[in-house]
Amino acid sequence: MIRIRKPLIPGALVLFLALGAWLPACSAQDKGAKGTGSGGGNTVLAVVNGQPITEADVRTSAADQFKGLQREYEKSSRDLLESSLQTVINDRLVEAEAKAKGVSKDQLLAGIKPAPVTDADVDAFYEQNKAQIPQPKAEIAGKIKNYLEQQGQQKARSAFYEDLQKKYKVDMKMEPVRVEVAATGPAEGPATAPVTIVEFSDFQCPYCSRLTPTLKQVKEKYGNKVRIVFRQFPLPFHQNAQKAAEAALCANDQGKFWQLHDAMFGNQSALGVDQLKAKAAELGLKADDFNKCLDSGAKVAAIEADKKAGSEAGVNGTPAMFVNGRFISGAVPIEQLTSVIDDELRRKGAS
């Protein structure tokens, strides 16, 4: 489940797709119907035992799926509009700079040269990412070098365009699409933070565990400028996810949500009920209160409320985030997440 806002796919994503080693989200099966014609609601589509079935009947029976399909269409259209707008802005900036320097646009762009990629760069990248790269370094070094060169070129161009935006005033009038999602649940960071990230997650989803260190980097980088709110979205095909979600909220009652959160993501193979109780005891929770809470199903209603809120906001897989209401799906690279955070801070004058 990949949603990219920029006109170019980030280099890391290109590399991991090429290696077959990148899947950004645990996704529920999409049961939505594929598009039908645009006939009127009273159009008869079938007759059963003399009784007509109209398009309106069908659309009513699959209302959630049609709503989701419409939401996806609107988001895709908006993403295309935003990326195309940025392309036009960049072209205007290059045109102005080329005219000021008395050169052609092609000559100006040809002058953007990133630092060369060294063997040491390749070695460092491989060591940092070898857990996700199935091939030996000798077999993959060429692809890594190509990726790093591509990434370097993209970063150099991004820096070039950012400098031009400072030189030639760019006044963005277009507001990003925002989805209203309540920031209710266990949270880190002040309620007054200019940026709030609402995360919907599943403790058994491997991609959710990959997002955890990314969010820790966000907290380290932005401090009190960012608040992170965790909401539950256990997927039905993860057999231990539901009880893990309940356990997290039971721990929250004793002020130890984040401790159990980290422990569960740290060992996703140990999420059985007895293992959850053992984790809680190790973390110093009151065993009787925790076990009673977990065994009773006291947190089921709260989890169902989170899942309903997520589904209504367009979540159909985990992890999913809303950065001040801006939807990001999957365990995206840190650069993609921070670019949205930085944009929100700029919009609020808090960068």
Secondary structure as the mmCIF struct_conf table of DSSP 4:
data_model
#
loop_
_struct_conf.conf_type_id
_struct_conf.id
_struct_conf.beg_label_comp_id
_struct_conf.beg_label_asym_id
_struct_conf.beg_label_seq_id
_struct_conf.end_label_comp_id
_struct_conf.end_label_asym_id
_struct_conf.end_label_seq_id
BEND BEND1 LYS A 6 LEU A 8
HELX_RH_AL_P HELX_RH_AL_P1 GLY A 11 LEU A 19
TURN_TY1_P TURN_TY1_P1 GLY A 20 GLY A 20
STRN STRN1 CYS A 26 SER A 27
HELX_LH_PP_P HELX_LH_PP_P1 GLY A 32 GLY A 35
TURN_TY1_P TURN_TY1_P2 GLY A 41 ASN A 42
STRN STRN2 VAL A 44 VAL A 48
TURN_TY1_P TURN_TY1_P3 ASN A 49 GLY A 50
STRN STRN3 GLN A 51 THR A 54
HELX_RH_AL_P HELX_RH_AL_P2 GLU A 55 SER A 61
TURN_TY1_P TURN_TY1_P4 ALA A 62 ALA A 62
HELX_RH_AL_P HELX_RH_AL_P3 ALA A 63 LYS A 101
TURN_TY1_P TURN_TY1_P5 GLY A 102 GLY A 102
BEND BEND2 VAL A 103 VAL A 103
HELX_RH_AL_P HELX_RH_AL_P4 LYS A 105 ALA A 110
TURN_TY1_P TURN_TY1_P6 GLY A 111 GLY A 111
HELX_LH_PP_P HELX_LH_PP_P2 PRO A 114 THR A 118
HELX_RH_AL_P HELX_RH_AL_P5 ASP A 119 ASN A 129
HELX_RH_3T_P HELX_RH_3T_P1 LYS A 130 GLN A 132
BEND BEND3 GLN A 135 GLN A 135
HELX_RH_AL_P HELX_RH_AL_P6 LYS A 137 LYS A 167
TURN_TY1_P TURN_TY1_P7 TYR A 168 LYS A 169
HELX_LH_PP_P HELX_LH_PP_P3 MET A 174 VAL A 177
BEND BEND4 GLY A 185 PRO A 186
STRN STRN4 ALA A 187 GLU A 188
BEND BEND5 GLY A 189 GLY A 189
TURN_TY1_P TURN_TY1_P8 ALA A 191 THR A 192
BEND BEND6 PRO A 194 PRO A 194
STRN STRN5 VAL A 195 SER A 201
TURN_TY1_P TURN_TY1_P9 PHE A 203 GLN A 204
HELX_RH_AL_P HELX_RH_AL_P7 PRO A 206 TYR A 222
HELX_RH_3T_P HELX_RH_3T_P2 GLY A 223 LYS A 225
STRN STRN6 VAL A 226 GLN A 232
TURN_TY1_P TURN_TY1_P10 PRO A 236 PHE A 237
TURN_TY1_P TURN_TY1_P11 GLN A 239 ASN A 240
HELX_RH_AL_P HELX_RH_AL_P8 ALA A 241 ASP A 253
TURN_TY1_P TURN_TY1_P12 GLN A 254 GLY A 255
HELX_RH_AL_P HELX_RH_AL_P9 PHE A 257 GLY A 266
TURN_TY1_P TURN_TY1_P13 GLN A 268 SER A 269
BEND BEND7 GLY A 272 GLY A 272
HELX_RH_AL_P HELX_RH_AL_P10 VAL A 273 GLU A 282
TURN_TY1_P TURN_TY1_P14 LEU A 283 GLY A 284
HELX_RH_AL_P HELX_RH_AL_P11 ALA A 287 SER A 296
TURN_TY1_P TURN_TY1_P15 GLY A 297 LYS A 299
HELX_RH_AL_P HELX_RH_AL_P12 VAL A 300 ALA A 313
TURN_TY1_P TURN_TY1_P16 GLY A 314 GLY A 314
STRN STRN7 GLY A 317 THR A 318
BEND BEND8 PRO A 319 PRO A 319
STRN STRN8 ALA A 320 VAL A 323
TURN_TY1_P TURN_TY1_P17 ASN A 324 GLY A 325
STRN STRN9 ARG A 326 SER A 329
BEND BEND9 GLY A 330 ALA A 331
HELX_RH_AL_P HELX_RH_AL_P13 ILE A 334 ARG A 347
TURN_TY1_P TURN_TY1_P18 LYS A 348 GLY A 349
#
